[in-house]
Amino acid sequence: MSEEQVVKTFHLQIISVNGCFYDDEAAEVILPCEDGELAVLSGHEEMILAIYEGILKIKKPNGEWVIGVVSIGSVQMTTDNRCTVIVNTVEKPEDIDKRRAQEAYEFAMEHLAQKQSIKEYKKSQAGLARALTRLKAASKYQE
């Protein structure tokens, strides 16, 4: 006798300044963190954590994956099996304009080469990281 495998899920909400990117049940979410990727599954311990620029991957209960490119933000997992991700920006790879992402990359590289204050330098580094993430995602996930 084979028993059907039940997929354990949790409620996942991904919000940015542009609105809600995802608000449904999920089997897993993989988040870009400072020291690598963090996978969150149903029943994960309570936490609040910083998120960095990178690729976010959502596994729906049916096994389908949803990909998003995110900027900095945070994630909170609560004991009632709810996960909330709040980021500055999130977009689907197919919505990324490769030409604009390339221009943003070149702009950031030019600014990094100039003499800047520490604050301006950090801003240029953040812009470069975001441009690189968007270019990689657009190349990898667009067809």
C-alpha positions in Angstrom: 0.0 0.0 0.0 1.4 3.4 -1.0 0.3 6.4 1.0 -0.1 9.7 -0.9 2.5 12.2 0.1 1.0 15.3 1.7 2.8 18.5 1.0 3.1 20.6 4.2 2.6 24.3 3.4 2.7 27.7 5.1 1.2 31.0 4.2 3.7 33.2 2.3 3.3 36.9 1.6 5.9 38.9 -0.4 5.4 42.6 -0.4 7.3 45.5 -2.0 6.7 49.2 -2.4 5.0 48.3 -5.7 2.5 46.0 -4.1 2.0 42.4 -3.3 4.1 39.9 -5.4 2.8 36.7 -3.8 0.1 36.0 -1.2 -0.7 32.3 -1.0 0.3 28.9 0.4 3.8 27.7 -0.3 5.8 24.5 0.2 9.1 26.3 0.4 10.7 29.7 -0.2 14.5 30.2 -0.8 15.8 33.6 0.2 19.0 35.4 -0.5 20.8 36.2 2.8 24.2 37.6 3.7 25.9 34.3 4.0 24.1 32.4 1.2 20.6 31.1 0.7 18.1 30.3 3.4 15.3 27.7 2.7 12.1 28.1 4.7 9.7 25.2 5.1 6.5 24.7 6.9 7.0 24.7 10.7 10.2 26.7 10.5 11.2 28.3 13.8 10.2 31.9 14.6 12.7 34.4 13.1 13.4 37.8 11.7 16.2 38.1 9.2 17.7 40.5 6.7 17.4 39.7 3.0 20.0 40.9 0.4 19.8 41.5 -3.3 19.4 38.3 -5.1 17.0 35.6 -6.4 14.0 34.5 -4.4 12.5 31.1 -5.3 9.0 30.0 -4.2 7.9 26.4 -4.5 4.1 26.2 -4.8 2.2 23.2 -3.3 1.9 21.7 -6.8 5.7 21.7 -7.2 5.8 24.7 -9.6 8.5 27.3 -8.9 8.0 31.1 -9.0 11.2 33.2 -9.4 11.6 36.8 -8.2 14.5 39.2 -8.2 14.6 41.1 -4.9 16.4 44.0 -3.3 17.2 44.4 0.4 14.5 43.7 2.9 13.5 41.4 5.7 11.7 38.1 6.4 9.6 37.2 9.4 8.5 33.7 10.2 5.9 33.4 13.0 4.8 30.5 15.2 1.4 30.4 13.4 3.2 29.2 10.2 3.1 32.5 8.4 6.1 33.9 6.5 6.1 37.6 5.5 8.8 39.0 3.2 9.1 42.8 2.9 11.5 44.1 0.3 12.2 47.4 -1.5 11.7 45.9 -4.9 10.7 42.5 -6.4 10.2 41.6 -10.0 9.9 38.6 -12.3 12.9 37.9 -14.4 10.8 38.1 -17.6 9.9 41.7 -16.6 13.5 42.9 -16.5 14.6 45.1 -19.4 18.1 43.8 -20.1 19.2 47.0 -21.8 18.2 49.2 -18.8 19.9 46.7 -16.5 23.1 46.9 -18.5 22.9 50.7 -18.5 22.5 50.7 -14.7 25.5 48.3 -14.4 27.7 50.6 -16.5 26.5 53.7 -14.6 27.3 52.0 -11.2 30.8 51.0 -12.5 31.5 54.5 -13.6 30.5 55.9 -10.3 32.6 53.4 -8.4 35.7 54.6 -10.3 35.1 58.2 -9.2 36.2 59.8 -6.0 33.2 59.6 -3.7 32.3 60.0 0.0 31.8 56.7 1.9 28.1 57.2 1.7 28.2 57.7 -2.1 30.5 54.7 -2.5 28.2 52.4 -0.5 25.2 53.7 -2.7 27.2 52.9 -5.8 28.1 49.4 -4.5 24.4 48.7 -3.8 23.5 49.9 -7.3 26.1 47.7 -8.8 24.9 44.6 -6.8 21.3 45.2 -7.9 22.3 45.7 -11.5 24.3 42.5 -11.5 21.5 40.5 -9.9 19.0 41.8 -12.4 21.3 41.0 -15.4 22.1 37.5 -14.1 18.4 36.8 -13.5 17.3 38.2 -16.9 19.9 36.0 -18.6 19.2 32.8 -16.6 15.4 32.8 -16.4 14.3 34.6 -19.5 14.0 32.7 -22.8 
